[in-house]
Amino acid sequence: MKPITTLFLLLISFNLSAQNALNFDGTNDFVMTNFPGPTGNSTRTVEAMIKFTTLSSSQKVILDWGDMAVGNRFTLNIINGIPRIEVGGFGVSAPSALSAGGWHHIAGVYESTGNILKLYVNGSLANSGIPTVTVATSALNNIMIGRRNDSINYFQGSIDEVRIWSDERTSTEIANYKNVELCLPAPNLEAYYRFNEGAAGGNNAGITSLPDLSTLSNNGTLNGFALTGITSNWVTGINSLFTQSATICKGTPFIFGTQTITTGGVYLETFITTLGCDSTVQLTLTLDSVNTTVFQSSNSLISQQLSATYQWVDCNNNYAALPGQTSGSFTAMANGSYAAIITKGNCTDTTACFSITTIGIHENNLDAQFTLAPNPSTTSCLITAPTGKNALYTLYDLQGRIVQSKTFNTSENINTSALNPGLYFVEVINNGSVAIQKLMIQ
């Protein structure tokens, strides 16, 4: 019985399914929430996935709350494609601009104990700084997505996966969860907007609420959106998958969730995590097979599987192992039916049985007397058969095609300079006896 391989995913803490996002036209689109956000100098983390197609020298606001007095505003934005976090009168910018047309993750952190701002871009710390103003974010205006609190600097592009935390997310947490949906509930999460509403690019008239999936239900209301077409509407968001890869032996069943797989390919499966969330997993399954092809010439059998272990067996004796026959080739001393059990890595397979019927009174120890040197060979190889007289050598490639054939007495030089590198077989027939050896050409 072949083993069954099973993939278990027990502790996946996020959901990875197709997502929607919200596209903002840069003119009058924004989302107003009923959440004042973390205020005063409290520690906080804000995150968002964004995508834009054009650069602008004006500030394009992703998130904003508070008011315009010095130190009273908290803003996540981009200018000329450069991400920036501001507290009103002081800000920290990334050292370089983002590329247009793709999704990017931006995270801003304010850590009150050290009085430090940190800016993360695509999961890595991009910059940090100590504010030169007193951080005192006000509760005058609730959190706005896509606009500043004084009704200017509208965002142009798409926004997805907005999260607001009441703690400092670590660099590891930001990197690990930057482009996946969170599995809820999550401690210290005060607002979470997945944007998975409506039909991407469809007619979404009336779908004007942005649900907050945290336990606080700080929902948002859409303002100014056309809600039809590919702009100013619900659109396709990030679409990431948790990926796994595995290798199995040919013919071995692989259990992947509800699927039993026996062929290589790419497969999708939805798992339920220990927290009760769905997680979509993409599996790339590769088959590792054993080459069971055998080259036969008279009473000699040669496996064409390289770099493996071998055991030749007697098919007529319930596949009993033949003592000492553990090389890649086998020369039968008696008529019968023979096969090889071949193991490569973790995979084992058995060749077909091959009948030997040519053994008679002419057999001798030709195999022991027949030599090839040098082996491996580059330009030439000397074949020697001391008892050979009117012997015939034949050089075969791996497909069993004749490459060279010539009669000789005692020895003969085989010219290999024009042959492609690889494994070949040399067969010698002399006085009714047959022997085969491998020849490696480099």
C-alpha positions as CSV (number, residue, x, y, z in Angstrom):
1,M,0.0,0.0,0.0
2,K,1.4,3.4,-1.0
3,P,1.5,6.1,1.7
4,I,-1.0,9.0,1.8
5,T,0.4,12.5,2.2
6,T,-1.8,15.0,4.0
7,L,-1.4,18.8,4.3
8,F,-2.7,20.3,7.6
9,L,-2.9,24.0,8.2
10,L,-3.8,24.4,11.8
11,L,-2.8,27.9,12.9
12,I,-3.5,30.2,9.9
13,S,-4.5,33.4,11.5
14,F,-5.8,35.3,8.4
15,N,-8.3,35.1,5.6
16,L,-7.1,35.1,2.0
17,S,-9.9,35.3,-0.5
18,A,-10.7,37.5,-3.4
19,Q,-11.3,41.1,-2.2
20,N,-12.9,44.3,-3.3
21,A,-11.5,47.8,-2.7
22,L,-12.9,51.4,-3.1
23,N,-11.7,53.7,-5.8
24,F,-11.6,57.4,-5.1
25,D,-11.7,59.9,-8.0
26,G,-9.6,62.6,-6.4
27,T,-12.3,65.2,-6.7
28,N,-15.0,64.7,-4.0
29,D,-14.9,61.0,-3.0
30,F,-14.4,60.3,0.7
31,V,-15.6,58.1,3.5
32,M,-16.7,59.6,6.8
33,T,-16.7,57.3,9.8
34,N,-18.4,57.6,13.2
35,F,-15.0,57.0,15.0
36,P,-12.9,59.9,16.4
37,G,-9.9,57.7,16.4
38,P,-7.1,57.5,19.0
39,T,-6.8,61.0,20.5
40,G,-4.3,63.0,22.6
41,N,-0.9,61.5,22.6
42,S,-2.1,57.9,22.9
43,T,-0.1,55.1,21.1
44,R,-1.6,54.1,17.8
45,T,-1.0,52.3,14.5
46,V,-2.8,53.0,11.2
47,E,-2.6,50.8,8.1
48,A,-3.9,50.8,4.6
49,M,-3.3,49.2,1.2
50,I,-3.3,51.8,-1.6
51,K,-2.9,51.8,-5.4
52,F,-2.6,54.9,-7.6
53,T,-1.9,55.4,-11.3
54,T,-0.6,59.0,-11.5
55,L,1.8,61.1,-9.3
56,S,0.7,64.4,-7.9
57,S,2.7,67.1,-6.2
58,S,-0.2,67.9,-3.9
59,Q,-0.9,66.0,-0.8
60,K,-3.2,63.0,-1.3
61,V,-4.8,61.9,2.0
62,I,-5.4,58.3,2.8
63,L,-6.6,58.8,6.4
64,D,-7.1,61.8,8.5
65,W,-8.7,62.9,11.8
66,G,-8.5,65.7,14.4
67,D,-8.3,69.4,13.4
68,M,-5.9,71.8,11.7
69,A,-4.3,73.2,14.9
70,V,-0.6,72.4,15.4
71,G,-0.2,68.9,16.8
72,N,-4.0,68.2,16.6
73,R,-4.1,66.3,13.3
74,F,-3.1,62.7,12.5
75,T,-2.7,62.1,8.7
76,L,-1.5,59.3,6.5
77,N,-0.9,60.5,2.9
78,I,1.3,60.5,-0.2
79,I,3.0,63.4,-2.0
80,N,4.5,62.7,-5.5
81,G,4.1,59.0,-4.6
82,I,6.1,59.4,-1.4
83,P,4.3,58.0,1.7
84,R,4.2,60.4,4.7
85,I,2.8,60.4,8.3
86,E,1.9,63.7,9.9
87,V,0.8,65.0,13.3
88,G,0.1,68.6,12.2
89,G,3.2,70.7,12.0
90,F,5.6,67.7,11.8
91,G,5.9,64.7,9.6
92,V,8.0,61.8,8.5
93,S,8.4,60.8,4.9
94,A,9.7,57.7,3.1
95,P,13.0,58.2,1.3
96,S,11.7,57.3,-2.1
97,A,8.5,57.2,-4.2
98,L,6.3,54.2,-4.7
99,S,5.7,52.8,-8.2
100,A,2.3,53.6,-9.8
101,G,-0.1,50.9,-10.8
102,G,0.5,48.3,-8.1
103,W,-0.7,47.7,-4.5
104,H,1.4,49.1,-1.6
105,H,1.0,48.8,2.1
106,I,1.5,51.9,4.2
107,A,1.6,51.9,8.0
108,G,2.1,54.8,10.5
109,V,2.9,54.3,14.1
110,Y,3.0,56.8,17.0
111,E,4.5,55.4,20.2
112,S,3.8,57.7,23.0
113,T,6.4,56.4,25.6
114,G,9.3,57.2,23.3
115,N,7.4,60.0,21.5
116,I,8.4,58.7,18.1
117,L,6.7,58.4,14.7
118,K,7.5,55.4,12.5
119,L,6.6,54.9,8.9
120,Y,6.5,51.5,7.3
121,V,6.3,50.9,3.6
122,N,5.5,47.5,2.2
123,G,6.3,45.8,5.5
124,S,9.6,47.5,6.1
125,L,10.5,50.5,8.3
126,A,11.1,53.4,5.9
127,N,11.7,56.2,8.4
128,S,11.2,57.5,11.9
129,G,11.4,60.7,13.8
130,I,10.7,62.5,17.1
131,P,8.0,65.2,16.6
132,T,9.0,68.8,17.2
133,V,5.4,69.6,18.2
134,T,3.3,68.2,21.0
135,V,1.1,65.4,19.7
136,A,-2.4,66.1,20.9
137,T,-4.8,64.6,18.3
138,S,-8.2,66.2,18.8
139,A,-11.6,64.5,18.6
140,L,-13.1,67.4,16.7
141,N,-13.4,65.5,13.4
142,N,-13.9,61.7,13.1
143,I,-11.7,59.6,10.9
144,M,-12.0,60.3,7.2
145,I,-10.8,58.0,4.5
146,G,-9.7,59.7,1.3
147,R,-9.7,63.4,2.4
148,R,-8.2,65.8,4.9
149,N,-10.5,67.2,7.7
150,D,-10.6,70.6,6.1
151,S,-12.2,69.2,2.9
152,I,-9.2,69.3,0.6
153,N,-6.5,66.9,-0.7
154,Y,-8.7,64.2,-1.9
155,F,-7.1,60.8,-2.6
156,Q,-7.0,59.6,-6.2
157,G,-6.7,55.8,-6.6
158,S,-7.9,52.7,-4.7
159,I,-7.8,52.0,-1.0
160,D,-8.2,48.6,0.8
161,E,-7.7,47.0,4.2
162,V,-7.7,50.1,6.5
163,R,-7.0,49.2,10.1
164,I,-6.7,51.4,13.2
165,W,-5.1,50.0,16.4
166,S,-4.7,51.4,19.9
167,D,-1.3,49.9,20.3
168,E,2.0,49.8,18.5
169,R,2.1,47.0,15.9
170,T,5.5,45.4,15.8
171,S,7.6,45.3,12.6
172,T,7.0,41.6,12.4
173,E,3.2,42.0,12.8
174,I,3.1,44.7,10.1
175,A,5.3,42.6,7.7
176,N,3.3,39.3,8.2
177,Y,-0.2,40.8,7.9
178,K,0.4,43.6,5.4
179,N,-1.5,42.1,2.5
180,V,-3.9,39.6,4.0
181,E,-7.3,39.9,5.7
182,L,-7.2,39.7,9.5
183,C,-8.9,36.8,11.3
184,L,-11.2,38.3,14.0
185,P,-11.4,39.1,16.8
186,A,-8.0,40.9,17.1
187,P,-6.9,42.6,20.4
188,N,-6.5,46.4,20.3
189,L,-8.2,46.7,16.9
190,E,-10.5,49.7,17.0
191,A,-11.6,49.9,13.4
192,Y,-11.2,47.5,10.5
193,Y,-12.5,48.2,7.0
194,R,-12.1,45.3,4.5
195,F,-14.0,47.2,1.6
196,N,-15.5,43.9,0.4
197,E,-18.8,45.5,-0.6
198,G,-20.7,45.6,-3.9
199,A,-19.7,44.1,-7.2
200,A,-16.3,45.2,-8.6
201,G,-17.0,47.7,-11.4
202,G,-20.7,47.1,-11.4
203,N,-23.8,49.1,-10.6
204,N,-23.5,49.6,-6.8
205,A,-26.0,52.4,-6.4
206,G,-27.2,52.4,-2.8
207,I,-24.2,50.5,-1.4
208,T,-23.0,53.5,0.6
209,S,-22.0,52.0,3.9
210,L,-18.5,50.8,4.8
211,P,-18.7,48.3,7.6
212,D,-16.3,48.3,10.5
213,L,-15.5,44.7,11.3
214,S,-14.0,45.4,14.7
215,T,-16.0,44.8,17.8
216,L,-16.7,48.6,18.0
217,S,-18.7,48.9,14.8
218,N,-17.2,52.2,13.7
219,N,-18.9,52.2,10.3
220,G,-18.3,54.6,7.5
221,T,-20.5,56.4,5.0
222,L,-19.5,56.9,1.4
223,N,-19.8,60.5,0.0
224,G,-19.5,61.7,-3.6
225,F,-19.0,58.3,-5.2
226,A,-20.6,57.5,-8.6
227,L,-20.9,53.8,-7.6
228,T,-20.8,52.6,-11.2
229,G,-17.9,51.8,-13.6
230,I,-14.2,51.3,-12.8
231,T,-13.6,54.6,-11.0
232,S,-15.4,56.2,-8.0
233,N,-16.8,52.8,-7.2
234,W,-16.3,49.5,-5.6
235,V,-13.5,47.8,-7.6
236,T,-11.2,44.8,-7.5
237,G,-8.9,44.9,-4.5
238,I,-5.9,43.0,-3.4
239,N,-6.0,39.3,-4.2
240,S,-3.4,37.3,-2.3
241,L,-3.2,33.7,-1.5
242,F,-1.5,31.7,1.2
243,T,0.8,29.4,-0.7
244,Q,2.1,26.0,0.0
245,S,4.2,23.6,-2.1
246,A,4.7,19.9,-1.7
247,T,6.3,17.0,-3.6
248,I,4.9,13.5,-3.6
249,C,5.9,10.2,-5.3
250,K,4.0,9.3,-8.5
251,G,1.0,7.2,-7.6
252,T,0.9,8.4,-4.0
253,P,-2.4,10.1,-3.0
254,F,-2.1,13.5,-1.4
255,I,-4.9,14.7,0.9
256,F,-5.4,18.5,0.6
257,G,-8.5,19.5,2.6
258,T,-11.4,17.8,0.9
259,Q,-9.4,16.8,-2.2
260,T,-7.5,13.6,-2.9
261,I,-4.8,14.5,-5.5
262,T,-2.6,12.1,-7.5
263,T,-1.3,14.4,-10.2
264,G,0.9,17.5,-10.2
265,G,-0.6,20.9,-10.6
266,V,-1.9,24.0,-8.8
267,Y,-4.9,23.5,-6.4
268,L,-7.1,25.8,-4.2
269,E,-8.7,24.8,-1.0
270,T,-10.5,26.6,1.9
271,F,-9.5,25.7,5.4
272,I,-11.1,26.7,8.7
273,T,-8.6,27.9,11.2
274,T,-8.6,27.4,15.0
275,L,-10.2,30.8,15.3
276,G,-13.0,29.9,13.0
277,C,-11.9,31.9,10.0
278,D,-11.7,30.8,6.4
279,S,-8.3,30.7,4.8
280,T,-7.9,30.0,1.0
281,V,-4.7,28.1,0.3
282,Q,-3.0,27.6,-3.1
283,L,-1.0,24.4,-3.3
284,T,1.6,23.7,-6.0
285,L,2.0,20.0,-6.0
286,T,5.0,18.4,-7.8
287,L,5.4,14.7,-8.7
288,D,8.8,13.0,-8.1
289,S,8.7,9.9,-10.2
290,V,11.2,7.0,-10.7
291,N,12.3,6.2,-14.2
292,T,11.4,2.5,-14.6
293,T,12.7,2.2,-18.1
294,V,15.1,-0.7,-18.5
295,F,17.5,-1.3,-21.5
296,Q,17.8,-4.9,-22.4
297,S,20.3,-6.6,-24.6
298,S,20.3,-10.4,-24.6
299,N,20.8,-11.5,-20.9
300,S,21.7,-8.0,-19.6
301,L,19.4,-5.5,-18.1
302,I,20.4,-1.8,-17.4
303,S,18.2,0.7,-15.5
304,Q,18.0,4.1,-17.0
305,Q,17.4,5.8,-13.6
306,L,20.6,7.5,-12.5
307,S,21.6,8.2,-8.9
308,A,19.4,5.7,-7.2
309,T,19.5,2.5,-5.2
310,Y,18.6,-0.8,-6.9
311,Q,17.5,-4.3,-6.0
312,W,17.0,-6.8,-8.8
313,V,14.4,-9.4,-8.1
314,D,13.1,-12.7,-9.5
315,C,9.6,-12.2,-10.9
316,N,9.1,-16.0,-11.1
317,N,9.8,-16.4,-7.3
318,N,7.3,-13.9,-5.9
319,Y,9.8,-11.0,-6.5
320,A,12.4,-12.5,-4.2
321,A,15.6,-10.3,-4.0
322,L,18.6,-11.6,-5.9
323,P,21.6,-11.6,-3.4
324,G,24.2,-9.0,-4.3
325,Q,22.4,-7.6,-7.3
326,T,22.2,-4.0,-6.2
327,S,23.8,-2.1,-9.0
328,G,22.1,-0.3,-11.9
329,S,22.7,-3.2,-14.2
330,F,22.1,-6.9,-14.0
331,T,23.4,-9.8,-16.1
332,A,21.4,-13.0,-15.7
333,M,23.1,-16.3,-15.3
334,A,20.0,-18.3,-15.8
335,N,16.9,-17.9,-18.0
336,G,14.0,-16.4,-16.2
337,S,12.0,-13.2,-15.6
338,Y,13.6,-10.3,-13.7
339,A,12.8,-6.8,-12.6
340,A,14.4,-4.0,-10.5
341,I,13.0,-2.2,-7.4
342,I,14.4,1.3,-7.7
343,T,14.5,3.9,-4.9
344,K,15.2,7.6,-5.6
345,G,14.9,9.9,-2.6
346,N,11.6,9.0,-0.9
347,C,10.1,7.4,-3.9
348,T,10.3,3.7,-4.8
349,D,8.9,1.9,-7.8
350,T,9.3,-1.4,-9.6
351,T,10.1,-1.9,-13.2
352,A,8.3,-4.3,-15.5
353,C,9.6,-7.9,-15.6
354,F,11.9,-8.8,-18.4
355,S,12.3,-12.3,-19.8
356,I,15.7,-13.8,-20.3
357,T,15.7,-16.8,-22.7
358,T,19.1,-16.6,-24.5
359,I,21.4,-18.2,-21.9
360,G,22.9,-21.5,-23.2
361,I,26.2,-23.2,-23.5
362,H,28.2,-20.2,-24.8
363,E,28.1,-18.1,-21.6
364,N,31.4,-17.1,-20.1
365,N,32.7,-14.4,-17.8
366,L,32.9,-11.8,-20.6
367,D,31.4,-9.1,-18.4
368,A,34.4,-9.3,-16.0
369,Q,37.0,-9.2,-18.8
370,F,35.3,-6.4,-20.7
371,T,36.7,-2.9,-19.6
372,L,36.2,0.7,-20.6
373,A,38.8,3.4,-19.8
374,P,38.6,6.2,-19.2
375,N,35.1,6.2,-17.9
376,P,33.8,8.9,-17.8
377,S,35.2,9.8,-21.1
378,T,35.7,13.2,-23.0
379,T,37.2,12.5,-26.4
380,S,38.0,8.8,-26.5
381,C,37.5,5.6,-24.6
382,L,39.5,2.3,-25.0
383,I,37.4,-0.8,-25.0
384,T,39.3,-4.0,-24.0
385,A,38.2,-7.6,-24.2
386,P,41.4,-9.8,-23.8
387,T,39.7,-12.9,-25.1
388,G,37.9,-11.1,-27.8
389,K,38.4,-12.2,-31.4
390,N,36.1,-10.9,-34.1
391,A,34.1,-9.3,-31.2
392,L,31.4,-6.8,-31.9
393,Y,30.9,-3.6,-29.9
394,T,27.7,-1.5,-30.2
395,L,27.3,1.9,-28.6
396,Y,23.7,2.8,-27.7
397,D,22.2,6.1,-26.4
398,L,19.6,6.3,-23.6
399,Q,16.8,5.8,-26.1
400,G,18.3,2.5,-27.3
401,R,19.4,3.9,-30.6
402,I,22.7,2.6,-32.2
403,V,25.3,5.4,-32.2
404,Q,28.4,3.3,-33.3
405,S,29.0,-0.4,-34.1
406,K,32.2,-2.1,-35.1
407,T,34.1,-5.4,-34.9
408,F,37.4,-5.6,-33.2
409,N,40.1,-8.0,-31.8
410,T,41.1,-7.6,-28.2
411,S,40.8,-3.8,-28.0
412,E,39.5,-0.8,-29.9
413,N,39.4,3.0,-29.3
414,I,36.0,4.5,-29.3
415,N,35.9,8.1,-30.5
416,T,33.5,10.1,-28.3
417,S,34.6,13.6,-29.1
418,A,31.5,14.3,-31.4
419,L,29.0,12.8,-29.0
420,N,26.7,14.8,-26.7
421,P,27.4,14.5,-23.0
422,G,25.4,12.0,-21.1
423,L,24.9,8.3,-20.4
424,Y,25.5,5.6,-23.1
425,F,25.6,1.8,-23.1
426,V,28.4,-0.3,-24.6
427,E,27.4,-3.8,-25.6
428,V,30.0,-6.4,-26.5
429,I,29.2,-9.7,-28.2
430,N,31.9,-12.4,-28.5
431,N,31.5,-16.1,-29.1
432,G,27.9,-16.0,-28.3
433,S,28.3,-14.2,-25.0
434,V,26.9,-10.7,-24.4
435,A,27.9,-8.1,-21.8
436,I,26.8,-4.4,-21.4
437,Q,28.4,-1.6,-19.4
438,K,27.5,2.0,-18.9
439,L,29.7,4.8,-20.4
440,M,29.5,8.3,-19.2
441,I,30.5,11.0,-21.7
442,Q,31.4,14.4,-20.3
